[in-house]
Amino acid sequence: MRKGFLVVHKWLGLITGVVVFIVAITGCFYAFKEEIQSLYQDYKHVELNDDPYLTPSQVAHIADSIYPQQHIHSINYLGKDKALEVMYYEDDTDTSELIYDAFYVHPTTGEGIKYVDLTAGFFRFILDGHYYLWLPEELGHTVVATSTLIFFFMLITGLILWWPKNKNARKQRFKFKWKETTKWKRKNYDLHNILGFYVISIAMVLCLTGLVWGFGWFAYGSYKLLGGEKSIVYVEPDSPSLKGQAALPTDLMENNMDEMWRRMMLEYPNADNIEVHVPHTDSSTIYISIKPDEGTHYRTDYRFFDQKTLEEVEVNHLWGKYADADATDKLYRMNYDIHIGAIAGLPGKIIAFLASLIIASLPVTGTLVWWGRRKKKKK
């Protein structure tokens, strides 16, 4: 059985090694994205005067006057002493054209600060590698998801192979015992074996949280297996009062959007950011997301209000109010924060970074182990 597991482990490793290396090393870079970007994105920080904040409709008019050809997706109030973020997002699946831009505006004067293409830049390049290996989206997504699933089973076979046969073997499994005479092959084998053991639990968590995005069947199945009862698919509800009715006049819709923004600002005075989504159809709800904490996303409240009556519209999927989530819903909503380590703050991100670095080394040291044995057999 041990020889059989060794064969499986070896060939799966050779097949997926390059993919695992790329996904892990890009994960290292992405772990501290927000911290690194804060060092050079000075345009997000502003000096405020005593004037009140601009309302969402006022910001929308300013943005439309400068970029009339763009369709505003949302307006994000990023918190004290920070610029407002006007988001433009359109994903045309027919033409594969993606518009994902941000326009930063001073929150009290309305002065335009900077227009940023969010599909470009270093971290977007890293993210595309992490998700798609820089391949066409559908192909790259499938390759990454499949390789992640295979790597999860490799971790299991790796643990079986690591398990000591006897007491003497156990001494070499937990710590490095190198001498001056220790050859590089032994050192490489220990790096693969010992570091692999210490990172295996974190690697499994990273795999499982990654597979939630990788396969729809895995996301749905794992949620239901844990006892989840809601839909995991985000659906924005329509305004009940406008079904089959004429659209609201633009000025009334804008007044209502501003009114709900004011209510949310009062209800969440210490929120990290409040994002107001401009209704994209005549019957859409006024959708506002409120992120209470800096650094994590799982406690975000997603709230929907009837355009006309301003009554709250409840949803039967995960992306509603955090207070309405049960234990399984909360765990599922934590998926992203767990994956990047943010769930445990800065220490968690450091752990995720180091774990990803070790995972990236495993295909390298594993290949060297295989190559050394191959040469030995030839001799």
N, C-alpha and C positions, 0 to 999 in steps of 0.2 A: 504493500500500500504506500509506503514511504517513497519508493522509487516512482510509483505512478504519480503521486502528488508532485514530485520533483520534475517529472516530464511536463505535467500540466503547467506548473509554475513557470518553468523555463520558456515554453513556447508562447504562453500568454504574455509573458514579459517581453519577449522579443517582438511580438506582434504590436503591442500597445505602448512600448517603451517611449517612443518619440512623442506620442500624444500625451502621455502622462507627464513627461518632462516639460512640455510646452505649457500645459494647463497649470501645473504646479508652479513653475517659475513666473508665469504671468500673474498667478494668484499672489505671489510674494510682492510683486510691484504694486498690485491693486489694494493690498491690505491697508496701506497708509495714504490712500488717494486724497482724502479730505484734509489730512494734516499737511501733506505736501502742497496741495493746491492753495491752502490758506497762506502760504509763505509768499506767493507771487500774484494772487488774484486780489490785488489791492483795490481794484475798481468796485468790489463788492462792499467796501467800507466807506461810509460817508460821514460828514459832519452835519448834524441836524440844527435847524433853527427852531424858533418857538411856534412856527406855523403847524397846523394840523396835518396829519397824513392825507394824501390824496386818496379818494375813493377808487374802487376798481373801475367804475365807468369813466372817471376822469383820466386814469392811467391808460385805459383802452383807447380813448380819444386821442391822447398824446401819441401813443404808439402807432395808431392808424394814420395819423397825419404825417408821420415820418416814413412808415413802411406800409402804404395803403394796399400793396399787393399781397401782403401776408395775412393769414387768418389766425387770430389769437386763440391759443388753447387755454391758457390760464394766467393768472397774475398771482405771484407768490410774495407774501410779506415775510421776509427772512428774519425779522427780529430787530431789536434796537440797534441803531447806528449802522444799519445795512441797507444797501440799495434794494429797490423793488425789482423783481425778476419777471419779465413778461416772456412767457413761453410760447413758442411756435412749434407745433408738432403735427405732421401729416405723414402717414405711411401708406403709399399707394402700392398695393400688392400687385396690381396689373402691370405697372411700369417699373416696379422695384425701386421707386424713388422715395427716399426718406428725407423729410425736412425736420430737423431737430435743432432749433436755434433758441438763443436767449438774448433779450434786449434789457439792459440794466438802466433803471431810471431812478433819479433822486426822489425819495419818498415824499418830500414836502414842496420842492421847487418844480418838479417835473422835468428837470434837465436830463437829456439823454446822455448816458455815460459811455456805454460800450455795447456793441453787437457781437455776439460770439456764436460761431458754428460749433455745436456740441457733437457733431459727427466727425470732427477733426481733432488733432492734438495727440499727445503722447498717451494719455490714459485711455482715450478711445481706441487707439491702436492696440494697447494692452488688452482691453476688454474684448475686442474683436478676436484676438488670439485666444483668449480664455474661453470664449463661447464657441467660436467657429474655426479656429486655427487659420484665420485669414482666408478661408475658402468661401465659396458661395454659401449663403446662410443655411439653406436646407441641408446641403451635403455636410458642411462643417458641424452643424448641430447634431446630426445623426452620428457622425464619427466620434465626437466628444462624448456624447451620452452613452454610446455603446462601449467605448473604451473605459469610461468611468465605472460602468457596471462590471466589466471584466476585471478591472483593477480591484473592485471590492472583493470578488472571489479570489483574486490573487493574494489579498491580505489574509484571507482565511487559510489558504494553502501555505502561505508564508509562515503563519503562526504554527501550523502543524509541523512544518519542517524545522522551525526554530526549537520546538519542544525538546528539551534535553533527554537523551536516551538513558543517562545514568548520572550519578552524583558528580563524577569528574567532568562530564560534559557541561553540567550546570554552571560550573565555575567560569566558563568562557562565554556564557550567554548574557550576563548582566553588566559586565564592565570590561574595559580594555585592560589587557595585561601584556603590554608590549615591552619587549626588551630591545637592546641595541641590535641583537641578532635577528629580530623578527623581520621576516621578508615582507615585501610589499603585498604579495598575494594574501598573506595572512591578515595584514592590516586592512586590506580592501574587503576581505570576507567578514571581518569583525565590524567594519563600518556598515556593511549591508545588513548583517545579522542583528547587531546590538541596537543601532539606531532605528532599524526597522521595527524592532520589538517595542521600543519606547514611544514610537510615534503611531503605532497601529491603531490605538483607540481613537485618537484625534483624526487620523486618516479615514477611519470608517465613518465618523461623523461628517467629515467634509464630503465624502462620497455620497452618503445618504441625502444630505441637504442639497448637493448638486444634482442628484437624480430627480429631485422634486421638479426642477426646471427641465431636466433632460427628457423625461417621458411622462406624457399625460396619464398613462395607465398607472405609473408608479405614484404620482402625486395623488390621484383619486383613490387608489387602492390603499396606500399607507394612511391617508386621512380617515377612510371608512374603517380600516382595521383598528385604528385607535379609538373608534367610537364617534367620529364626526358625523353630524346629521345635516349640515348645511351644504349648499353648493360651493365649490371652490372656484367657480368661474365668476369673474367680476362682470356684472351687468349694471349699467346705469339705468335706473327706472325713468319712466316718463311722468310728467305732471298729471295726476288724475283729473284735475279740473279742465285740462286742455285737450283731452282725448276727443277727437272729432270736432273740436272747436277751432275758431280762427286764432291765429297767433296774436300774442299781446303786442300792443304798440311798443316800438323800440324804447321810447323814453320810460314807459311803465316797467318794462322788463329790467332796464338799467337801474331804476330807482329801487326795485325789489332786490336786485342783486346787491346793491350798496347797503340796503337795510339789513340783509342777512349777514353781510360782512361785519357791520357794526355790532350786531348781536353776538357774533362769534368772538370778536375782539373783547367784548365785555365778559363773555362766558369763560374765555381762556386768556386771561390777562398775562400769563407767564409762558405762553406757548413759544416753542422754538421757532415755528413758522406756521403761517396760515395761508393756504393756497385756494384761491377762488377760481373755479372753472367757469368760463363763459359758456352758457348754453349753446350747444352746437346745432340744435334743431329747434323748430318752433315749439315743440312740446317737451323738450328736455327739462329735467329738474335743474335747480341751482345747486350745484355740487361743490361742497367746500371740504377740504381735508385739513385737519389740524394735527400737527406733530408736536407733542408736548415736550419731548426731550431732545437735547442735542446728542447726536452720535448714534441713536437707535431709532428704528422705524416701527417696531411691532405694536406700540401703544397708540399709533395714529388713529384718530377718529375720522371716519368717512361718513359725511352727512349729506342728505339729499332733501331739498325743499321744493315744494310745488311753486312753479313760477308765479302763479296768480294768487293763490291763497296764503302762501308762505308756510303752510303746514308741513311738518316733517313727514317724509315718505320712508317707511321702513323697508329694509331689504332682507331677503332670505339667503344671503351668501355671506362669506367670511368678512367681506370688506364693508362693514358697517361700524357701529360704535364699539369701542373696545370693551365697555362695560357690559355689553350684551354677549360677549364671547365666553364660551365655557373653556375648560382646561385644554381640550383638544384643539379648539379654535386658536387659543393663545399660543400653543406650541407650534402650530402650523404658521401662524403669523410671525413667529420668531425666526423662521427658517433663514431669511437673509442675514439677520443679525448674528445668528449662530454660525452661519457659513463664513462670515468675514471676521468672526471673533468679537464683534462690537458688543455682544450681549454681556461680556465681562469687562467692558470699558477698554482702556488702553492696554492693560495687561493681557486681555483676551486677544487683542489685535497682535500683540508681540508673539503670543503663543501660536496664533494662526500663521504668522509670518515664518517663524522658525520651523513649524511643522511642515509648511509648504516647501520650505527650502530642503528639508530632509527628504520629503517625498520626491522632490526633483532629483535628488542624488541617487535614489534607489535604482532607477533604470540604468544609471551610469555604472554604479558599483556592481549591479546584477549582471550587466553585460560583460564587465571585466571578469567576474567570476566564471561565467560561461566560456569566455574566450580562453582563460587560463586552463580550464579543464579540457577544452577542445585541443589545445596544443599539447597537453600532457598525454592525452589519448593517442595523438599522432606519434609521439616519441615511443 
